[in-house]
Amino acid sequence: MDHCKETGNRLRIECHFDDPADQTNEEIVLQLPTFRSCLRVKAIESRRFAHFMSTNIFIALFSGILLVWRRRKLAAAQYRRMARRIGLV
């Protein structure tokens, strides 16, 4: 697509060709553009932002859960070692 090379963003447009003088000759087929290039499309940018934010939130939650699990596991191992040294086990 030639119209998307600059940014990759495109905006859907509706074009209608009404020429009353040329309606008798139906052999002429016009191809009207259905998309145009634009710097930003609000819907695409907001979707990308939402995807970015949800990915960051998921990674943060996963990392936090993993951190808490690891700390508890290391603390439990340390308590067991300490109990063995003291002779409680």
C-alpha positions, 0 to 999 in steps of 0.5 A: 500500500503506497499510502501507508509507507510513511507511518503505517497508519491509515484512515478509512474514507468513503468516496462516492463519484457522482457525475451525471454527464458520464452515467450513460457510459458504464464502461469507465470504471473508477477506483476511488481510494478507500484509505488515506495516509495520516500521521495518527489515527486516534482509534489505533493509537488508543488501542496501542496505548491500552495494549501497552498499559495492559501488558505493563500491568500484567508484567508488574503483577506477575513480577510482584507475585513471583517476588513475594513467592520467592521471598517467602520460599527463601525465608522458609528455607532460612527458618528451617536452617536456623531451627536445625542449628538451634536443635528445634527439629 
